[in-house]
Every structure is written in structure tokens, then in C-alpha cells.
Amino acid sequence: MRFTLNNETVETSNSAPDTTLLNFLREQQSLTGTKEGCGSGDCGACTVIVSKEVAGEVRYQAVNSCIYPVESIENQHVITIDKLQDLTQDKGLSSIQTQMVECHGSQCGFCTPGFIMSLIALQTEQNTGVSAYDTKQKVIDAISGNLCRCTGYRPIVEAACEALKKPNQALNIVQTPQKSADSLDYPPATPLTEFFARPTSEDALQAWMQQYPKAQFIAGGTDLMLTVTQQYKPLSQLIDLTHIPSLQQITESETHVDFGAATTYLQLESFAKRHSPVLYQQLLHRLGSRQIRNRGTLGGNICNASPIGDMPPYLLALDAQVELTSSTGSKRLLPITEFFVDYKKTKRNADEYLSKIRIAQSALAQPTQIFKISKRYEDDISAILGVFTLSQSNTMQIAFGGMAAVPIRARQTEAYLAKHKWDPATGFEAHVLQQACDILKEEFSPISDVRASSAYRQGVSANLLKKACWSMLANQTEELSLGVFGHA
Amino acid sequence: MRKLIEPNIMQHSPGGVGFSTKHESALKHVTGKAQYVDDIPTLANTLYVATGYSTVPHAKLISVDLSLVKTAPGVIDVITHLDIPGHNEVGPVYGGDPLLAESTVEYVGQPIFAVAATSLTLAKQAVKLAKIDYQKLPADLNIAQALNKQSFVLPTHTMAMGDPDKHIQQAKHTLSGEVYVKGQEHFYLEGQVSQAWPTEDGGIHVLSSTQHPSEIQKLVAEILAIPLHLVVAEVRRMGGAFGGKESQAAALACMAALFAHRLNRPIRYKMPRQDDMIQTGKRHDFLNTWQAGFDDQGKLAGVKFDLAAKCGYSPDLSEGIVDRAMFHADNAYYLNHTQVVGQRCKTHTVSNTAFRGFGGPQGMMAIEALMDDIACHLQQDPLDVRKANLYQLGRDQTHYGQKIEQHVLPDLIQQLETFSDYRARRAQIKAFNQTHSHIKKGIALTPVKFGISFTVKHLNQAGALLTIYTDGTMLISHGGTEMGQGLYTKIQQVVASAFGVSVQRVNVASTRTDKVPNTSPTAASSGTDLNGMAAQNACDIIKSNLIKFAIEHFKEQKISEEDIEFTNDNVTIGDKSLSFPEFIKLAYMNRVPLFAAGHYKTPKIYYNRDTAKGQPFLYYANGASVSEVSLDTLTGEYKVNRVDILHDVGQSLNPAIDIGQIEGGFMQGMGWLTTEELSWGEQGQLISNSPANYKIPTAFDVPEQLRVELYNQKNNEATIHSSKAVGEPPLMLAISVWSALRDACASTTNYQHCPRIDTPATPERVFWALQDCQAFNQQQQESR
């Protein structure tokens, strides 16, 4: 397998399928500028830039190398801190690096390479914001997955904003794309005991599934790779879903939108900014971190079937549908409300993959409120995630994460509210809303865990219903939220 | 002698003391070239370590079957406590911390055996194969259980002044209260790591990410039963430490040394993040309770504090930590008649340890809670109550007998009050809260007064070794360690300024026990105070030799000491001027010694534990902050909108570095009091064991407006260039965030009730505080 590493072609030949990019860089290439802070994609010290072709255009994205399987990088380009200077026009420091020094943006320095790479990715991807405020928001978004324990961030943000004031500094990128012979698009004739398959079509994917029914799918790997880095369990047969264009497409028709299962949050963000601002403003910008959203996929979030995944409640409330495709190519479409069976159990059969998620255009247009409650605002797993949407028939549809063993609709509360009239000006009558809150408090028996107590989950879920209803009122003027995020 | 190549780096700015000189490693940081222990190129045959540890909080070890571990792929060696040739002990002061457990285990995570294998993954996979049988014993997992059994790691200590019982009883108003302050995970970005290799004479060279190389040297020697002069401990830099690498780095260094010694191979022991979070100590939880009496103005007549700390299973540094909490129970206020009792609770959890502030922050939380409670009780602005209680002339005696000499805070607070527009904003916030039913705002100004010096007297000393080479460059070695705080930069500045040369002429060497021996930990904010003075002393020795030489050498000029100047990379001797390298070369040719060892010991300080009186601190560093928050009363979520800080660093050695310490300390303190929550399971296991569920602040959490200014006033004491220590004190500035949250909650009762909020004040805790306020309102209505 070949890829370009800092303008040089490198090959991996003896790597295990689950070798991380970080270990490859540090152990096999002696490039130790990239650091390991946590090994779980939570701190960003290991951030590097990986190129990716999106709609015919090569984009450069910051990723966590500690949970990125190196085998997935075939034919792509990786940029690390170690050789960054080789890529600048004058072989000097990039403006981000210069400003980090000027603004005293490093103290212990361990997180610094990760911050630099996240900011270089921002600089490469987009020009400055439309205003100083906008630039600052973009910087904060770009470093949402980078933790610094020394500086308190102010000088880092300042350094980035200073650097971004100047014209975009293009990196001198020389990519030498050349697929290796063993690209593992289709399974080879000789059986393999361990492999990292890179099918480039659903046909090839199905061929791998037929031949290796026990192989595991990997897309962003943002959760699966923790098996390797945290539990030290090897993953020996992996099928990568990120090289199949049809699984990464967003297709819009008049009646609905289809999202390929391997659509990344990054893709979803730009879709949401245009079609569902509430999804962006109230959820996506704080789901995971920049690095995680560049890699994590919608399908991964669904098939993982975690009770605290952030996308399922949204999809449940909007009555989305999921398409499952078998290894022989037969397809079935089912409502996502039927998909989650029990803790980490779904309706997906072993020989099926999730191919598509479908949301009705009408559902996307409904008034919707999304509330994510967590200890930290950015990059934190939800204690509770509540989604409230008012269907065209003015019935309230409610879904939660964190309230039960699966992401779940609040059917009892919905049923009660369906019997009462929603007035666009005044909402539900106060006693109706209070009664609905009381029902909601009793509807679930959430657990107490590291994120929140059962009582808090019950109490807040009811308050979120109130907040949602008040927010949807036509003449609502009083501030109901902290207004922490001002722009789309 | 051979003519040296003329160096060309000396033409630039002096960058000495007082300049915002860049961190000496900044360029290396931003290019990825700064090396941390795990970045050192691996030596051939290096092995990697993992430990197998207890899964129960308290038990007798019945059997430890390691047969499958020994035969696992890649495993070269497996050891238990029986394989330790010397003393099985890595505790810093009192002991009680075995490197490997013997017959009992006392916390989940306690190492029982260790493996050296050809890779970290193989080592980690191997340790899972052990079969360990435990006979479980009763475990105390929290402060309440330990207090109930009166189970302590060290005896209870009391500090007292006057007759508090009488004066509380006779006071016009009395209040009592309680706050539980949870601990904190250090979360240094570079995890604990050590590398050791054997030397030809049976010794060990160990690289460690540690704040205390001399202790590493001593413990390695004791574990191996070899003399100290065969062990070298070295550290160039740490990727953050915050107190977590003061005593906690020792186990890794000793383990690596032990395997290196046994196998005659290089060993690297890097703790994966989760092991680090489970196996190493954290900031102590404290349960603080108080009773206070005060007058109509809110002035304290008397107060009694009980501070009970969760120490974990062993003493570690808990003696000093709880003492420091007690020394700071007053924070900035004259307590009048006082009693402060400090209890060191033994729990079957990992032994808690040093963390920026060293107990001081937890001690202050009690009195700051009390100040807000008094203000609420008297219906006064909390700032007025705080100001009324500040130490001032005539009310300047601490409860441990030290007199406050330099009264910085009254003026500093006055300046901050104006600078932050506190009064007008307080009025605006009250108006806002009256017109908004869902979002509520709060504001608070809290001070910090933090005592500087180790409370263990003998640690207040330092050494430095300065060498000047014949090209006029200098190498300074000292006993302090660089963890990002900028110590090396400040030392570089001190040395450069002493000789009037540019900082580029001074290189700071890695800290090694064979260069400067018997050093103290870089801790207690004292790194620059101690090592800066030791470096200055070394400079003075060489300089006085050089001056003597110049007077003698240029005697035809008939000059005295005053006629010799070291400025701008030149040495002026009367009307003669030489470049610094020329002068140094001349001195060398005339056989003047160009190296010297400097030493410093802090004057004046003492503390008598029997009488609980003394002068434990040379001086105090001061500061104050104003925080404004908004909170969502439906969910308990909140946002810190604005923070204004004025902080006293004496005469700053490097304003940029000092501001960096203030901002970084503030954010770390804010994390401690808001989002960072340690959670423990019913079996004593840490469940917040990863950054996925232990949340330190991100850039988003930085207040939208954050203004930091240095309070410009020299230190009255003879410190290095009249500066003040800055490492720890700013952490406690974050107490104003917590106090502002209480204020915002209290607004829902029209400031009639200031609810208790234990920390961290997560959205959930704020939510419950708001429910408490609602209950208060209901009660008021019913009683009406």
C-alpha cells in the first residue's frame, strides 16, 4: 500500500491491518513530532492532515492519527509537523508557526504540533472569515479537538487569528498518486487470514462480505479503533467503507434526501448549513470535535447503536428511514423507529450493511429544536440529547438519547400531546404542557452513570420539552438559550 | 589557542530580565523538534513495560498465578515484589507506597506485577493473562466512611488563634455550612514516562518526565540497593506536570531501572492514558465544614473550620497538602478568633498527591463560600463583606502566627473594582435578572493570597552550575525542571542580565543530578525564586572573579569595581571596551576560573508544628478576579461571559510568561470547579478514566472577554529581581466563577438564599442548586 507522506512516497508492507497512522509515523518512520496524548481521539496531540477527494476536489483535513488506520490512506496524502517547513514556499516557518511563537502560544509544547496541524488545515481549507468574530469562531471550531492544559487557549486563538489575517499561504504540495498493485479492491483469489480491504464499489464490498462474512466494517473508525488502542484487541479483518463513492453521496429529490451511510459529519455540516440550520447550530458544530467530524460517519453513529449517539434521536424524531443491503445486493427500507432493538442491538442482519439514510424533505422543513446536555459544551458525549419536532399536522414528535438502553421516541408523551391542540401563537395550554412534562418524567427510567444521574435526566428531559415548546412559539421574544453560538 | 569562529547570533535584542522573551523552546515546540522522553530515538533491544494491577479496592492477595503471562508472545521478563533487590518503596516522605504490592492491595489500580516485553501492545496483552485470587477486605471509599472509622494516614493537625468558641457564641450573627470540593485529574498532555539504561559500572541512567529528579535518583538507588553516585536522573522538559509528576513519576523510573538492571537492556515505561488516570494520584477531595460568628458589617468575630481530605491509601505528600489547605483557610481575610482542624482521611483509593495549589485551593473554598453566605445573610454586596474582612494594618495576624507585612489586596481590589466596572455591572445584572425569567446572570469578585515557600523548610534551597566557554557562550545547569512554565527562559534571562549579554548567549542545560545534586522538586511555585537566586549567585561568583581579574590586568588604568560595566554584550573597563567573548578569552588566557556553583536558601522562614506557629512563607502572591456568568435555569447549563483579572507578580521577570501562567492557571482552576468531574464506582474504581468522560476545558470555554493585567508593585522581600512566584496562585482566581454561579442561582430567590454548590459545578449540580432555590421560594410562600 502506498501513500504520499510529506511529499515523499512511502509504502507499508508489514503493517498489521489495525496499525494506526500514529504508530506508523512514530515507530516506522521515526517522525516523532506527532505526539500521543490519549490514544483515543480525545486530545488532538496526534493531529495530522490527510488529503481526501470530495466531489473531484482534493481537500485537506485534520484527523486524529492515533485512531486512523494507516491502511485506509492508500493513494492519499499525509502531512505531519515534522516536514511542514519543506512544504512552505520559502522553506521557512508557516505563518501559523510564526504567530504561535510571537503570541507565546506554547508552554509545555506537547500539544503544540497538534494545534499547528489543525490550524494549517483551517488555513488550507478556507480563507479568513468575513469578520474578526467569524474568524475567531472558525479558529475555535478548528481546534475543538485539541486540548491544551497550560495556556488557557487565549494566545493560541490569538496566534491563529493573526495568521489568518494574512492571505492564504498555499502549501507546496506534491502528491504522487499511484495505486499499488495490491489495492485490495476485490478479494484476491488466495484466501487471507488478515487484511484491510478497500473496496471502491458496493459490488466489491459485497464480494468481500460473501467471502469473509466475519470481517468487520470500518468507516471513520472513530469508535472501532478504540478496541485496538484502549483494549489492545487486534482487528484482523477489516473492510473499509470510505472508498466507495455511492456510500458517501448526498442525493436530493423533491420528496426526500438520501444520505449514503458513509457520509461524514463534515459533509453533513455543509448540508445542514443550507437545509437545516437548526441541525448545524444546535447539534453538529458541537458533536465530537473537528477531527472527529472529518472522519466520523452518519452510518457509523447509527450502526454503533449506542444509547447516547447524537444523530439517532434526530433521525427518530424526523421519522427517517434506513436502507439495508445484503451481501447479494438485495435491499430493504425500514423506518428507523424500528431499527434499534435493544442495547447495542439493531435490525441489521450479519450479512447486511447500512447503505442509505432517507429523510423526507417535509420533515427537514418542520420546526425542530435540538438540545444536547453535557458537562462540557464541545466534544463531549451527551448526558441527554432531546429532539422535538412539530410535524405538518402540528403533532409533537419527541426523541431522546441517554434516557433508555436505545435512542428512543417518547411515545406516551407524544400520545398525550396529540390529543391537545397546538396553537402557533401560544403553543399548548400551560396545564397541558405541565401534564406532558409529568408524563415524560415517568416515561423512562434512565440510568445514573459518569455523565449524569437518573434524576437529572428525568428532570431536565421534562424541562427540555418546555423549552422546545416555548422556542417554537411564533412570537417568542425572550431569550431561552445562552446564545453561546451566534452564527451559522 | 585556536581562533574560534565568530558567532553571529549575538547582535539582537538583549531579551534579559523584564522582557517578554519567547519561551526558550518555542521554535522547537512549533516545529515538532522539541523532544520528550518518548521521542528519544529508541536504543536497540529496548523493552516496554506494563503492570498488572489490582481490580479490587482492599484485599489480601491469596495467589498470583503468572504462568500464562510469562509464556505470552514477546514477554522477556515478569517481576513481583520478590524480585526487588533493595527497598520496595517509592513514597516521597513517609513511605507506604510499595513499587509492587506485597501481601495486600489497597486500591483499584495498585500494581502487583510488571512485565517487560518487546512492544507495549504485547506487554499490555500479556498482563491480562494473570490469574489473581483476592480475599476481599472491608474498604473505605470516601471521606465519610473514613471519618466514621477515624481512619487517617497521618495525625490530625490543629492551628488556632484566640478563643473561637466564645467569640462565635457571642457574635451578633452566626452561620454554619459545608461544601464538598472534588479532586482533579492533572491531565498533563504528556503522560507519565521514563526510560532507563544500565551503565558500565552497574549504575543506571534514567530519563524521566519528573518534577523531582533528585528523588528519582534516590528511589532508584534504594530499589536497586546501589549508592546514589551510580544513578543519574535527567529531565530536559515535561509535557506538562502541574504537581502530578512530583512524586508520581517515581514508580515508572524505578520500574524501568529495575528491569534495565536485571536484563542489562534499555527499558521504556510509558503509561497509556487510561493507566495513568487509574494508577496515579490526583488532587485531594475535601469536605469543608465551618461555623462562624460575625457583626452587622460581616466582619468575622470568630470562625472554626474542619478540613477533611481524601488522601487515598498512603501519606504521599498529604502532610504538606493538608497543612497548606489549613494555612489558606483564611485566604485573604483576618479570621480573628480561629480554629482550623485538618484531617487526613485514609481511603482505599489511589493516593492523592500534589496538584497546582497543593491543598491551598481547597482550603480557600470554605472561606469564600462563607463570605457569600454572610453577604446573603446580611443582604449586602458580597464584595463589601470581602473588603471588610481583608487583612489590613492592625488586623494582620494569621492563625499560624505570621504577620502580613505587605498589604497588596486592598488597593489591588480597589483597582480591579474600577477596572472591571464591578458596581455598574452588578446593577445591570440585577436589572437583567428582574426582566428575564429563564436566563439569569451572576457576578463575583474573589481575591487570592497565596503563601510562597515550601512549608517543609529544608526544601527551600537550590543549586546552579554556570560554565562560561571561551567563545563567550554560557551553559547554566540548575536544579529546577521545565514543565512549560518558562523556568528555563527566566533562568536564561537572569544569567544574561547578570552579564549584560543577550539571551542567545545563554543555553540552559537539561536538569541532571550529576550536574546539580540534592535538588528540591520544582514545585510550590518556587522554581524561579530558588533556582533564579542560585543561578544569580553563580553569576556573582564568576563575575567577582572577572572583576578582580580586570582590575589587576588593566591596573595601568587605575580602575575600581565601579568602572567596570557589563552591558550590551560588551565589557567596559574604564575607557577600554572589549566584546564579551574577547574579554572572556582574555580571562581564560589569564587562568581565571570560568565556572561556578551557586547556592541559595530562603531566609526568615520557620514553622513549629508543635505550637502550630511560625513564619512558613517568605511572602505572599496576590490577585483578584471578577467573573460574570449566565445560566439557563431550565437545564443548569451556563456560560462564563467575562472575566477581569489583576494579579501581583511583583516586578515581572517576563510579563508574557507571567500572563501565560495567570491565564493558564485560571482556566485550569475553572476546569476544576466546572466541567472536570472525577467519578468513582461502588467498587472503588475510577469511572471517569479517560478524556472521553473527564472533560478539561476547550478553547470554546474561554470567557468571551478575558482581560488580564499585572499589578505593578515590587516584592518587598529580596527575591530574584524583586519578582514574585506565579505558578500556582492564579489557579485560585477561578473561584470567582463558582461564586458567580452561586450568585446567579441566588438571584432566583431575589438573593434571599445562596444555595450550596459542591464542586465541580456541573450543569447537573447547578440544576439541583436551582431546585434548592425553588424549594426555598416555596417555603417562603407557605410561611407567609
Interface residues (C-beta under 8 A of the other chain):
Chain A: S30 T32 G33 T34 K35 E36 G37 C38 G39 S40 D42 C43 A45 T80 I81 D82 L84 Q85 L93 Q97 M100 V101 E102 H104 G105 S106 Q107 C108 G109 F110 C111 T112 P113 I116 V139 I140 I143 S144 N146 L147 C148 R149 C150 T151 G152 Y153 R154 P155 I156 V157 Q230 Y232 F371 I373 S374 K375 R376 Y377 E378 D379 D380 I381 A383 D449 V450 R451 A452 S453 Y456 G459 V460 N463 L464 K466 K467 E478 E479 L480 S481 L482 V484
Chain B: S20 K22 H23 S25 A26 L27 K28 H29 V30 T31 G32 K33 A34 Q35 Y36 D38 D39 P41 T121 K124 Q125 K128 H186 F187 Y188 L189 E190 G191 R237 M238 G239 G240 A241 F242 P272 R273 Q274 H436 S437 H438 I439 M483 G484 Q485 G486 S630 L631 D632 L634 T635 G636 E637 Y638 K639 A656 I657 I659 G660 E663 G664 G665 F666 M667 Q668 T675 E677 S679 I687 S688 S690 P691 A692 N693 K695 I696 P697 T698 A699 F700 D701 V702 L706 P760 T762 P763 E764 F767 W768 Q771
